């Protein structure tokens, strides 16, 4: 990547950083990406996939496999705390996970493809909406247009604070935990606070469920038996001294390494809730949100990324344990060989979703050339 190209992409990244949009609301970001891809000579640009998703197709000269590179469009509902001159201009929203940087690296791939098409097959650049809620990848894949661009391989990355700047970690097999948000509603009957016996209070069921659900956690090692239940929110009745409560709400995040273990954990959690409700004469409702299936890397795709890192002298380590946090990238493994790699943001860099997080611009050329090398290995013809 030339110094001029790096400067251009850096300025673009910082401008995208100024205007983060939340999951499902990425209209302006999507429109801007479409305009940039048009200028970069994409053969086809598909819009509206799974909401505001975009796919840009770059055709090779002969038939061959389809290789996709995926990034994310959305920001977070977090107020940024920063003194940089490109701080978020959208109050309460911030690009505090690095999706601005991920987009720019994929646009860097588009710049290279404008100069050098693949020798065969095609490259599809995916700009996916709503990753943060776990809804975007599934909606993207379920779009009618997706069948026309269905990839054989999909590669992605996520920057990772705590890992040396510019170094790579890869995991063969499970790479990200499955997780889901479980919302429990307990419904009884209110009564005057002077006569609680005439109502049906969910207070005791709620207080008992908190430790019982937390006790579903098992194992410290990130293996097939790992499970973690994290209580994130609880609410009981109204803010008044005159009414004994008639309703309670409890939110808990369930997390496992495998989807099979998640299904068992969900069944165990639901049984605890229903038993607690029945014991106290309560009705209960259980719903789920922010559902992420496990992300599993394919060995062939992992080997491809290892070779790409070696080609460019990027330090790369194969690790045994997945990341605890979740990613909806796993949806793309349904029908394709996929792999996500972790690109170090620095040992002391602010954590993802911290209010002072900012994507390190030094990663732009590194991620771009790893993606380009991955494409080159499968399709040929592509150069940085």
MARDO-230375 format. One record per residue (C-alpha): residue in three letters; x, y, z. Coordinates in Angstrom, 2 decimals. Example, Ala and Ser with C-alpha at 12.3 -4.5 7.8 and 13.67 -1.06 7.14 Angstrom:
MARDO-230375
{"ALA" {12.30 -4.50 7.80}} {"SER" {13.67 -1.06 7.14}} 
end
This chain:
MARDO-230375
{"UNK" {0.00 0.00 0.00}} {"UNK" {1.43 3.36 -1.03}} {"UNK" {1.77 6.22 1.49}} {"UNK" {-0.85 8.19 -0.44}} {"UNK" {-3.32 5.30 -0.33}} {"UNK" {-2.73 4.81 3.40}} {"UNK" {-3.26 8.50 4.09}} {"UNK" {-6.47 8.48 2.06}} {"UNK" {-7.83 5.43 3.88}} {"UNK" {-6.83 6.84 7.25}} {"UNK" {-8.71 10.08 6.60}} {"UNK" {-11.70 8.07 5.41}} {"UNK" {-11.63 5.93 8.56}} {"UNK" {-11.62 9.00 10.76}} {"UNK" {-14.48 10.55 8.83}} {"UNK" {-16.55 7.37 9.19}} {"UNK" {-15.71 7.50 12.88}} {"UNK" {-17.44 10.88 13.17}} {"UNK" {-20.82 9.53 12.09}} {"UNK" {-21.60 6.17 13.71}} {"UNK" {-25.05 4.68 13.19}} {"UNK" {-26.66 2.03 15.36}} {"UNK" {-27.59 -1.51 14.33}} {"UNK" {-30.37 -1.45 11.76}} {"UNK" {-30.02 2.30 11.26}} {"UNK" {-26.91 2.40 9.04}} {"UNK" {-28.58 4.27 6.17}} {"UNK" {-26.01 7.04 5.66}} {"UNK" {-23.02 4.75 6.22}} {"UNK" {-24.41 2.28 3.69}} {"UNK" {-25.04 5.02 1.13}} {"UNK" {-21.52 6.32 1.53}} {"UNK" {-20.04 2.84 1.07}} {"UNK" {-22.09 2.36 -2.10}} {"UNK" {-20.76 5.62 -3.51}} {"UNK" {-17.17 4.66 -2.77}} {"UNK" {-17.57 1.20 -4.28}} {"UNK" {-19.08 2.71 -7.42}} {"UNK" {-16.01 4.92 -7.80}} {"UNK" {-13.79 1.85 -7.31}} {"UNK" {-15.31 0.08 -10.29}} {"UNK" {-17.24 -2.78 -8.73}} {"UNK" {-18.93 -4.85 -11.45}} {"UNK" {-22.13 -5.11 -9.41}} {"UNK" {-23.32 -3.54 -6.18}} {"UNK" {-26.21 -5.12 -4.30}} {"UNK" {-28.00 -3.03 -1.69}} {"UNK" {-30.58 -3.59 1.00}} {"UNK" {-29.34 -7.02 2.10}} {"UNK" {-30.65 -7.71 5.58}} {"UNK" {-31.48 -4.03 6.05}} {"UNK" {-28.75 -1.66 4.91}} {"UNK" {-26.26 -4.36 3.90}} {"UNK" {-24.12 -3.95 0.78}} {"UNK" {-22.29 -6.48 -1.39}} {"UNK" {-19.84 -5.46 -4.12}} {"UNK" {-18.86 -8.01 -6.77}} {"UNK" {-15.53 -7.96 -8.60}} {"UNK" {-15.46 -10.54 -11.41}} {"UNK" {-12.47 -12.54 -12.56}} {"UNK" {-11.78 -13.38 -16.19}} {"UNK" {-12.63 -17.10 -15.82}} {"UNK" {-15.04 -19.21 -13.83}} {"UNK" {-13.92 -20.15 -10.36}} {"UNK" {-14.78 -20.01 -6.66}} {"UNK" {-16.36 -17.05 -4.91}} {"UNK" {-14.32 -15.51 -2.11}} {"UNK" {-16.02 -13.04 0.23}} {"UNK" {-14.47 -10.56 2.64}} {"UNK" {-16.83 -9.34 5.35}} {"UNK" {-16.90 -6.25 7.53}} {"UNK" {-19.54 -4.51 9.66}} {"UNK" {-21.37 -1.18 9.31}} {"UNK" {-22.79 -0.47 12.77}} {"UNK" {-21.64 1.51 15.78}} {"UNK" {-22.67 1.33 19.45}} {"UNK" {-25.09 3.22 21.72}} {"UNK" {-22.22 4.52 23.87}} {"UNK" {-21.16 8.14 24.35}} {"UNK" {-17.59 8.51 23.15}} {"UNK" {-15.10 10.13 25.54}} {"UNK" {-12.22 11.46 23.46}} {"UNK" {-10.29 14.60 22.60}} {"UNK" {-9.45 13.56 19.01}} {"UNK" {-10.58 16.00 16.35}} {"UNK" {-12.69 13.29 14.67}} {"UNK" {-14.75 12.44 17.77}} {"UNK" {-18.31 11.19 17.15}} {"UNK" {-20.76 13.87 16.07}} {"UNK" {-23.77 11.64 16.79}} {"UNK" {-24.58 12.16 20.45}} {"UNK" {-24.73 8.94 22.45}} {"UNK" {-23.33 6.83 19.59}} {"UNK" {-19.76 5.79 18.93}} {"UNK" {-17.63 3.60 16.68}} {"UNK" {-16.16 1.98 19.77}} {"UNK" {-15.66 -1.51 18.40}} {"UNK" {-13.55 -0.68 15.36}} {"UNK" {-16.09 -1.30 12.62}} {"UNK" {-14.98 1.98 11.02}} {"UNK" {-11.51 0.48 10.64}} {"UNK" {-12.84 -2.85 9.40}} {"UNK" {-14.83 -1.08 6.66}} {"UNK" {-11.80 0.88 5.53}} {"UNK" {-9.62 -2.24 5.24}} {"UNK" {-12.23 -3.86 3.00}} {"UNK" {-12.42 -0.67 0.95}} {"UNK" {-8.64 -0.95 0.67}} {"UNK" {-9.20 -4.40 -0.84}} {"UNK" {-11.63 -2.78 -3.31}} {"UNK" {-8.96 -0.27 -4.34}} {"UNK" {-6.57 -3.14 -5.11}} {"UNK" {-9.27 -5.02 -7.04}} {"UNK" {-9.89 -1.93 -9.16}} {"UNK" {-6.29 -2.22 -10.38}} {"UNK" {-6.08 -6.02 -10.56}} {"UNK" {-9.07 -8.30 -10.97}} {"UNK" {-8.77 -11.92 -9.83}} {"UNK" {-7.61 -14.39 -12.46}} {"UNK" {-10.68 -16.54 -11.95}} {"UNK" {-13.87 -16.66 -9.92}} {"UNK" {-15.03 -13.53 -8.18}} {"UNK" {-14.58 -11.51 -5.01}} {"UNK" {-17.59 -10.33 -3.02}} {"UNK" {-17.03 -7.57 -0.48}} {"UNK" {-19.67 -7.73 2.26}} {"UNK" {-20.62 -4.71 4.36}} {"UNK" {-22.93 -6.24 6.94}} {"UNK" {-25.41 -4.35 9.13}} {"UNK" {-26.42 -5.03 12.74}} {"UNK" {-23.53 -7.15 13.96}} {"UNK" {-23.79 -5.76 17.47}} {"UNK" {-27.30 -7.17 17.98}} {"UNK" {-26.57 -10.55 16.39}} {"UNK" {-29.31 -10.02 13.81}} {"UNK" {-27.36 -8.73 10.82}} {"UNK" {-25.55 -11.76 9.39}} {"UNK" {-28.62 -13.99 9.45}} {"UNK" {-30.77 -11.29 7.84}} {"UNK" {-28.05 -10.68 5.23}} {"UNK" {-27.89 -14.38 4.33}} {"UNK" {-31.68 -14.63 4.21}} {"UNK" {-31.96 -11.84 1.64}} {"UNK" {-33.19 -13.12 -1.75}} {"UNK" {-30.12 -11.60 -3.44}} {"UNK" {-27.69 -13.63 -1.34}} {"UNK" {-28.20 -16.84 -3.31}} {"UNK" {-26.74 -15.09 -6.36}} {"UNK" {-23.49 -14.26 -4.59}} {"UNK" {-23.26 -17.19 -2.16}} {"UNK" {-19.54 -17.56 -1.38}} {"UNK" {-17.36 -20.64 -1.17}} {"UNK" {-15.01 -18.92 1.28}} {"UNK" {-15.57 -16.02 3.67}} {"UNK" {-12.83 -14.24 5.62}} {"UNK" {-13.19 -11.61 8.31}} {"UNK" {-11.24 -10.06 11.16}} {"UNK" {-11.74 -8.26 14.42}} {"UNK" {-9.21 -6.02 16.07}} {"UNK" {-8.28 -7.21 19.55}} {"UNK" {-7.02 -5.00 22.39}} {"UNK" {-4.64 -6.85 24.70}} {"UNK" {-2.80 -8.45 21.77}} {"UNK" {0.45 -6.96 20.46}} {"UNK" {-0.18 -4.26 17.86}} {"UNK" {-0.25 -5.76 14.37}} {"UNK" {0.12 -9.39 15.44}} {"UNK" {-2.45 -12.08 14.60}} {"UNK" {-4.09 -14.87 16.54}} {"UNK" {-6.08 -17.64 14.90}} {"UNK" {-8.17 -20.45 16.28}} {"UNK" {-9.02 -23.64 14.40}} {"UNK" {-12.54 -24.79 15.26}} {"UNK" {-14.59 -22.74 17.75}} {"UNK" {-13.42 -19.12 17.51}} {"UNK" {-16.19 -17.19 19.29}} {"UNK" {-18.62 -18.26 21.96}} {"UNK" {-22.32 -18.65 21.38}} {"UNK" {-24.42 -16.33 23.52}} {"UNK" {-27.98 -15.15 23.97}} {"UNK" {-29.89 -12.68 26.09}} {"UNK" {-32.65 -14.36 28.12}} {"UNK" {-35.42 -12.10 29.38}} {"UNK" {-37.63 -13.51 32.16}} {"UNK" {-40.92 -11.86 33.13}} {"UNK" {-42.72 -13.05 36.29}} {"UNK" {-46.34 -11.98 36.70}} {"UNK" {-48.37 -12.19 39.91}} {"UNK" {-50.86 -9.76 41.41}} {"UNK" {-50.34 -6.44 43.18}} {"UNK" {-51.80 -5.65 46.56}} {"UNK" {-51.71 -2.91 49.14}} {"UNK" {-48.41 -2.89 50.97}} {"UNK" {-50.39 -3.25 54.21}} {"UNK" {-51.94 -6.49 52.92}} {"UNK" {-49.29 -8.30 50.86}} {"UNK" {-50.99 -11.62 51.62}} {"UNK" {-53.82 -10.62 49.30}} {"UNK" {-51.51 -10.34 46.32}} {"UNK" {-49.06 -12.66 44.56}} {"UNK" {-45.56 -11.22 44.78}} {"UNK" {-42.72 -12.33 42.49}} {"UNK" {-40.11 -11.00 44.96}} {"UNK" {-39.08 -14.36 46.41}} {"UNK" {-39.02 -16.11 43.04}} {"UNK" {-36.86 -13.30 41.62}} {"UNK" {-34.41 -13.33 44.52}} {"UNK" {-34.14 -17.11 44.32}} {"UNK" {-33.64 -17.21 40.56}} {"UNK" {-30.64 -14.89 40.59}} {"UNK" {-28.27 -17.34 42.34}} {"UNK" {-29.87 -20.38 40.70}} {"UNK" {-29.35 -19.05 37.18}} {"UNK" {-25.83 -17.91 38.03}} {"UNK" {-25.08 -21.42 39.28}} {"UNK" {-25.57 -22.75 35.74}} {"UNK" {-22.06 -21.48 35.05}} {"UNK" {-19.55 -24.30 34.79}} {"UNK" {-15.88 -24.67 33.98}} {"UNK" {-13.06 -22.18 33.68}} {"UNK" {-11.59 -23.68 30.52}} {"UNK" {-13.13 -22.67 27.21}} {"UNK" {-14.02 -26.20 26.16}} {"UNK" {-17.22 -27.96 25.10}} {"UNK" {-18.54 -28.00 28.68}} {"UNK" {-17.95 -24.31 29.39}} {"UNK" {-21.03 -22.30 30.41}} {"UNK" {-21.41 -18.81 31.85}} {"UNK" {-24.58 -17.13 33.07}} {"UNK" {-24.26 -13.40 33.74}} {"UNK" {-27.08 -11.51 35.46}} {"UNK" {-27.30 -8.14 33.69}} {"UNK" {-30.56 -6.57 34.91}} {"UNK" {-33.33 -7.09 37.47}} {"UNK" {-36.47 -5.09 38.23}} {"UNK" {-39.23 -5.63 40.80}} {"UNK" {-42.54 -3.79 41.03}} {"UNK" {-42.90 -0.02 40.97}} {"UNK" {-41.02 2.74 42.79}} {"UNK" {-43.58 3.15 45.57}} {"UNK" {-43.97 2.22 49.23}} {"UNK" {-47.71 1.62 49.00}} {"UNK" {-47.91 -1.31 46.60}} {"UNK" {-46.70 -4.87 47.04}} {"UNK" {-45.22 -5.88 43.65}} {"UNK" {-47.06 -7.89 41.05}} {"UNK" {-44.41 -8.16 38.32}} {"UNK" {-40.66 -8.69 38.05}} {"UNK" {-38.17 -8.84 35.23}} {"UNK" {-34.78 -10.52 35.07}} {"UNK" {-32.22 -10.39 32.26}} {"UNK" {-29.39 -12.89 32.00}} {"UNK" {-26.77 -13.53 29.32}} {"UNK" {-26.01 -17.18 28.62}} {"UNK" {-22.66 -18.05 27.03}} {"UNK" {-21.11 -21.31 25.82}} {"UNK" {-18.42 -22.47 23.40}} {"UNK" {-20.70 -24.69 21.33}} {"UNK" {-24.26 -24.40 20.07}} {"UNK" {-25.11 -27.84 21.47}} {"UNK" {-24.06 -26.77 24.96}} {"UNK" {-26.10 -23.58 24.55}} {"UNK" {-29.25 -25.56 23.77}} {"UNK" {-28.78 -27.59 26.97}} {"UNK" {-28.09 -24.48 29.02}} {"UNK" {-31.20 -22.75 27.71}} {"UNK" {-33.32 -25.79 28.59}} {"UNK" {-31.86 -25.87 32.12}} {"UNK" {-32.46 -22.14 32.60}} {"UNK" {-36.03 -22.35 31.36}} {"UNK" {-36.74 -25.25 33.74}} {"UNK" {-35.46 -23.21 36.70}} {"UNK" {-37.68 -20.28 35.74}} {"UNK" {-40.81 -22.37 35.30}} {"UNK" {-40.25 -24.25 38.57}} {"UNK" {-39.76 -20.99 40.49}} {"UNK" {-42.86 -19.46 38.93}} {"UNK" {-45.03 -22.51 39.58}} {"UNK" {-43.90 -22.74 43.22}} {"UNK" {-45.12 -19.19 43.91}} {"UNK" {-48.23 -19.23 41.74}} {"UNK" {-46.80 -16.89 39.11}} {"UNK" {-47.19 -16.73 35.37}} {"UNK" {-43.92 -16.47 33.47}} {"UNK" {-42.74 -15.46 30.04}} {"UNK" {-39.32 -16.20 28.53}} {"UNK" {-38.02 -14.42 25.45}} {"UNK" {-34.60 -14.17 23.80}} {"UNK" {-32.67 -11.38 22.11}} {"UNK" {-29.08 -10.72 20.97}} {"UNK" {-28.77 -14.35 19.89}} {"UNK" {-25.32 -15.31 18.55}} {"UNK" {-24.49 -18.79 17.35}} {"UNK" {-20.95 -20.07 17.86}} {"UNK" {-18.39 -18.92 15.32}} {"UNK" {-16.36 -21.88 13.98}} {"UNK" {-13.29 -21.55 11.78}} {"UNK" {-12.73 -24.04 8.95}} {"UNK" {-9.23 -25.62 8.92}} {"UNK" {-8.66 -24.88 5.21}} {"UNK" {-9.57 -21.22 5.70}} {"UNK" {-7.31 -21.05 8.78}} {"UNK" {-4.39 -22.46 6.79}} {"UNK" {-5.02 -19.84 4.12}} {"UNK" {-4.79 -17.03 6.69}} {"UNK" {-1.64 -18.51 8.22}} {"UNK" {0.00 -18.49 4.79}} {"UNK" {-1.14 -14.90 4.20}} {"UNK" {0.45 -13.78 7.46}} {"UNK" {3.68 -15.64 6.69}} {"UNK" {3.82 -14.09 3.21}} {"UNK" {3.77 -10.59 4.68}} {"UNK" {5.85 -11.25 7.79}} {"UNK" {2.93 -10.71 10.16}} {"UNK" {3.41 -12.53 13.49}} {"UNK" {0.71 -15.21 13.68}} {"UNK" {-0.09 -17.60 16.51}} {"UNK" {-2.50 -20.53 16.40}} {"UNK" {-4.34 -20.64 19.73}} {"UNK" {-6.55 -23.33 21.25}} {"UNK" {-9.21 -21.27 23.03}} {"UNK" {-11.94 -19.16 21.42}} {"UNK" {-12.81 -15.62 22.41}} {"UNK" {-15.48 -15.34 25.11}} {"UNK" {-17.30 -12.56 23.32}} {"UNK" {-19.65 -13.36 20.47}} {"UNK" {-19.82 -12.57 16.75}} {"UNK" {-22.57 -13.26 14.24}} {"UNK" {-19.95 -14.07 11.58}} {"UNK" {-20.66 -17.75 12.30}} {"UNK" {-23.80 -17.46 10.16}} {"UNK" {-21.61 -17.35 7.05}} {"UNK" {-20.20 -20.81 7.78}} {"UNK" {-23.55 -22.25 6.66}} {"UNK" {-22.50 -23.18 3.16}} {"UNK" {-18.98 -21.71 3.10}} {"UNK" {-15.50 -22.31 4.49}} {"UNK" {-14.96 -19.42 6.89}} {"UNK" {-12.36 -18.03 9.23}} {"UNK" {-12.01 -14.93 11.36}} {"UNK" {-8.63 -13.77 12.63}} {"UNK" {-7.78 -11.47 15.52}} {"UNK" {-5.58 -8.49 14.71}} {"UNK" {-3.83 -7.03 17.75}} {"UNK" {-4.74 -3.45 18.69}} {"UNK" {-1.98 -3.20 21.32}} {"UNK" {-1.35 -4.61 24.80}} {"UNK" {-2.58 -1.53 26.65}} {"UNK" {-5.13 -0.30 24.12}} {"UNK" {-8.58 0.57 25.57}} {"UNK" {-10.94 -2.39 25.46}} {"UNK" {-13.66 -2.83 22.84}} {"UNK" {-16.82 -0.94 23.84}} {"UNK" {-14.86 1.31 26.22}} {"UNK" {-15.93 4.97 25.83}} {"UNK" {-12.32 5.96 25.02}} {"UNK" {-11.67 3.19 22.47}} {"UNK" {-10.42 4.23 19.01}} {"UNK" {-9.37 1.97 16.14}} {"UNK" {-5.56 2.00 15.57}} {"UNK" {-4.90 3.31 12.08}} {"UNK" {-1.62 1.34 11.94}} {"UNK" {-3.73 -1.78 11.38}} {"UNK" {-5.21 -0.58 8.07}} {"UNK" {-2.40 -1.80 5.75}} {"UNK" {-1.91 -5.02 7.73}} {"UNK" {-5.50 -6.19 7.56}} {"UNK" {-5.81 -5.15 3.92}} {"UNK" {-2.79 -7.12 2.75}} {"UNK" {-3.81 -10.25 4.69}} {"UNK" {-7.20 -10.17 2.97}} {"UNK" {-5.60 -9.62 -0.44}} {"UNK" {-3.19 -12.50 0.09}} {"UNK" {-6.07 -14.77 1.10}} {"UNK" {-7.86 -13.91 -2.15}} {"UNK" {-4.67 -14.34 -4.20}} {"UNK" {-4.12 -17.87 -2.90}} {"UNK" {-7.56 -19.02 -4.08}} {"UNK" {-8.23 -16.89 -7.17}} {"UNK" {-4.84 -15.57 -8.30}} {"UNK" {-4.20 -12.29 -10.08}} {"UNK" {-4.68 -9.92 -7.12}} {"UNK" {-1.81 -7.75 -5.86}} {"UNK" {-1.56 -5.04 -3.19}} 
end
